[in-house]
Amino acid sequence: MNQTPKAKCIMVQGTMSGAGKSLLCAALCRIFAQDGYRVAPFKSQNMALNSFVTRDGLEMGRAQVVQAQAAGAEPDARMNPILLKPSSDVGSQVIVNGKVRGQMPAAAYFRMKKQLIPDILAAYNSLAAENDIIVIEGAGSPAEINLKSDDIVNMGLAKLVNAPVLLAGDIDRGGVFAQLYGTVELLEPEERARIKGLVINKFRGDVEILRPGLVMLEEKVHLPVLGVVPYLKVDIEDEDSLSQRLGTESSVKPLDIAILRLPRVSNFTDFIPLEQHPLLGVRYVQNVRQLGTPDLVILPGTKNTVEDLLWLRQSGLEAAVLKLAAAGTPILGVCGGYQMLGRTLDDSAGTESGRAQVVRGMGLLPTETVFTDTKHQTQTRAAATAEPFSGARLEGYELHTGRTMVEGESFCCTDAGEPEGCIAGNVFGTYLHGLFDTGELTAKLTDLLCRRKGIDPANVNLVPMEQYRQQQFDLLADGVRNALDMEAIYRAMGIERGERTV
């Protein structure tokens, strides 16, 4: 019986969280795709609040979505078989193969996670049967010695799938030689043997200055440095917990958009298309002083709508937003932010906030939301029906618990003929993530804000989001390809250049 050929693979591990693993994996996905290979990303376990709904209605982490887009592949939940969405400091919602398995305290999850290895391997092996190369992303550091015995995402996974490893360190934070040396020294001999090379990431300056240190590092760890990747100025979606976007507090563009930085903010990637517009300045605010008098206020998604609404109330931001709304400032709520804008949030079952409660909403929309334990997750195409956005085509996805009853005008109508969202005067709400990706809603929103401020938007040329995204992937791939010894990486995978593995 003939066995289906399996893909080759390469795994990127890091000395710590934020070492740049996700973008390095995206770059490798793009490079291999440019070289003519069928490529799929893979991360056995991801922890993130930014997630995505696939075409078949399954949920996965956005990091692997970005990597799939870089590879020119359709995002697939098999690329991220385990997704943990933190709901508190000590617990997460556990999603396996795109479906919610339940809420679980960290200790309970760690006790059972090895039972998920069959799910991980089934997802990996099915992808490996369909592709030439799998680019695997690790998590955190392989040298977290308190977690090694139950590791299913770093060296534990590398052993399961027999993956060669690149170890990346972040020089921008300082101490990169100690990061790399210490990580290698804390590994077991068989783990060290899996590392085929070191990568120094996010370097600013003249690489010749590093040469003596690189030689000494190679002598100490007996591993080659396969490249020094410069700090690349590319605009590609990043992990939610470490995103520099959330630190943006000021803007110098003509139109000022303030996004409320909720404690449990999720899917802030919805607003990246706004950041690309030459007239729109996007910033994140955490208090009344930062809020000021923007041209638009956005309430984004959140992992816990009720608790974040209470935080808005206690911080004084709710009162400030209500005052702006009363003065005519446009207010937009997306997903959890949309729910907050309504009259009531009914969590009598305690499924959303963890305790039974009914909370007064902000009262800006004629809606009422009841939370259940059923998660609604689907890709959606729609057209805006409400002025001033009427006719704008929208393509995105819905990912929420809670059922919202609307008394007023809907925001849009899906292609299936169902009303969605709500609008009341200058206040708008929708469940649709990715609502700005087509560019059509961005253009109509910009026109609205320009009219209010007396600005002529006529001469602004807006690059469509998908075109912009592909341009950024190419810039990323060019920078990484020029910095890394790609021939050595191909050899580490056992691939001769030009060879197809499937």
Secondary structure, 3 states (H helix, E strand, C coil): CCCCCCCEEEEEEECCCCCCHHHHHHHHHHHHHHCCCCEEEECCEEECCCEEECCCCCEEEHHHHHHHHHHCCCCCHHHCCEEEEEEECCEEEEEECCEEEEEEEHHHHHHHHHHHHHHHHHHHHHHHCCCCEEEEECCCCCCCCCCHHHCCCCHHHHHHHCCCEEEEEEHHHCCHHHHHHHHHHCCCHHHHCCEEEEEEEEECCCHHHHHHHHHHHHHHHCCCEEEEEECCCCCCCCCHHHCCHHHCCCCCCCEEEEEECCCCEECHHHHHHHHHCCCEEEEEECCHHHHCCCCEEEECEECCHHHHHHHHHHHCHHHHHHHHHHCCCCEEEECHHHHHCCCEEEECCCCCCCCCEEEECCCCCCEEEEEEEEEEEEEEEEEECCCCCCCCEEEEEEEEEEEEEECCECCEEECCCCEECEEECCEEEECCECCCCCCHHHHHHHHHHHHHHCCCCCCCCCCCHHHHHHHHHHHHHHHHHHHECHHHHHHHHCCCCCCCCC
